[in-house]
């Protein structure tokens, strides 16, 4: 254990807490703002506000937040969904990788380019918008939409609609919530020994 850091079990507990929060937010997002297609309802939300919190948790808690984002997406949007994903668990496992990609891409970019999560410069904001609002959501929406089609959850004709709804909704949510939360809350979170500067510590 490194000096000044919480012991490992604290991060295990943190991860479980984040999984619970992400799961509840994912389920609520899909329940309140469900997306549908000619194939019926599935685990996609047109206003998936859970993604903003998954991003914040990953920026603050590193890979622990990313793990929670994947599991939270899998359970909350997939296995607990009232749509067809619930009855196709193997598809849900693959489809939920979209949630992981949406947080892992900006996490890696932030570490590689040494971005300050407190958004203390215009450079930090540019990296956030590029990797944490645009690129990550394009990749996530693409993965999600095509996985649903390959898994037989939606028709191939629905892919464009699902991709567009997913992408626009996520961009709007992340652009509104994430920058403000990072600026206002990061200084407080940084004071915690649970704050992760790299990926795991």
N, C-alpha and C positions, 0 to 999 in steps of 0.2 A: 504493500500500500504506500503510495507516495504521500509525503508530508503535506498536510493542508487539504487532502482530499478525503472524502467520505469512504468508508470501507466498501468492499465489493457488494455486500448484501444490501447496502443502501441503494445502489444502482439497480439491483434486481427488483427491489420494492418499487423504485421509481418507474421502471419499465412496466411493471404490472399496473401501476396507477395510470400511466399514460395509455396503456392498452385499453383499460376500462373507459377512460375519457374519450379516446378516439373511436371506440366501438359505439358508445352512446351518441356521439356527435354524427358519426357516419349513418347510424340507423335513423336518427332524427332528420338528417338531411334528405335521405331517400324517402322517408315517410312524408315529410312536409312538401317536398318539391320533386316528386317522382317523374322520371322520363319514361315514355312508353314507345312502342312501335307497333307495326302491323302484327308482330309476333306476341304482343302482350307486354305487361310490365316486367322490369328487370331491375337490377341493383344500381341504376344510374340516376343521379339527381341533376336537374337543370340548374340548381343553385347549391352546389356541394360545399357548404360553408365549413365542413369538417376539414377540408384540405388546408385552409388557412392556419388552423391550430396545429395540424400535423407538421406543417412547415415550421411554425414557431418552435414547437417542441424539438424538432430536429436541429434547428439552428442553435438552440440553447443546450440541448442534451446529446448532441451528436448521434452516433449510431444507435443509441438506446431509443431515441425518438424515431429513427428510421424503422427499427424493428417494430415499434408500437404502431407506426403508420401502416405497415403491411398487415399486421395481425388485426388491427382495428378495421381496416378496409375489408379484409377477408370475412370477419365475423359480422360487423355492422352492416355492410353493404351487400355482402354475399350470402353467408349462411343464415343470417337472420332476416334476409330480405323476403318479402311476401311474394316476390316474383319468381321467375323460372330459375334463377341462379341457385335458389335454395335447394332445388331438386337435382342440381348438377354440380355437386361439390368439387369434382375434379376440374371443371371449367372455372369455378370460382377461385380455386387455388392459383391457377395460371392467370386469370383475369386480374386478381388482386395485386399482381406484380406492378400494375399501373400505379397503385398507391405508393409503392416503394420507389419507383422511378421518379415520381413527382417530387419526392423529398430528397432522394439520394443525389440526383443531378445537381441541385443547388448546393447541397452539403459539400460535395466534392469540389465544385467550383469555388466555393467560399474558402475552402482550405488551400486549394492550389493557388488561388490568386490573392490569398491573405486579405480577405474582405472583413471589414469590421462589422460585426452583426448589430452594432448600435447605430449603424447608418450615419457615421460621423462626417462623411464627405459625399460629394456628388459621384465620385468613383464607386463608392460602396452601393449607392442607389442604382447606378447603371448596371452593375453586376447582379443586383437583386432582380431588376426588371428583366434582364436578359436571361438569366439562368433560373430564377425563382418565380417568374410570372409567365414568360413566353415559352422558352425552350422546353422546360420541364412539363408544362401542360400540353404542349404539342405532342411530345413523346407519350405522355400518359394517356391522352385522349386517343391517339393512334393505336397504342397497345390495347387499350380497353375495348375500343370499337371493333377492331379486327379479331381480337380474341373471342368476343361474343359471337361474331359471325362464323369463325372457324369452329367454335363449339356448338353451333346450331341454335344459339339462344335468340339471335336476330337473323333476319334475311339479309343477304348481301346488299339489297337495295336500301336497307336502313343504315348502313355504315356511315354514309356521309352525314345524315341527320344526327346520329348519335355522337359522332366526332365533333360536329359543329356545336351542338348543345353542351357537351362536356367541356370543350375548349373555351367557349365564350363565358359560360358560367364560372369556371374556375379562374379565368383571367380577371373577371370583374371582382370576384371575392378576394383573391389574393392581392390584387392591386389596392383594394380599399382597406383591408384589415392588416396585412403583414407589415408594410412599411411603418405605419403609425405605431403598431404594437412593438416593433423592434426598437424604435426611437424612445418610446415612453417606458417600456418595461425592461429592456435589456440591462440598464444600470442596476436595477434591483435584483434581477436574476443573477447577474455576475457576482454579487456578494455571497451567493450560496455556494457551498462546497460541491454541490451537484452540478454546477455549471461546467460544461465540457468544452475545452478550448480546441481540442483536436477531433478525433473520432471517438475515442473511448475514455480520455482523461483530460 
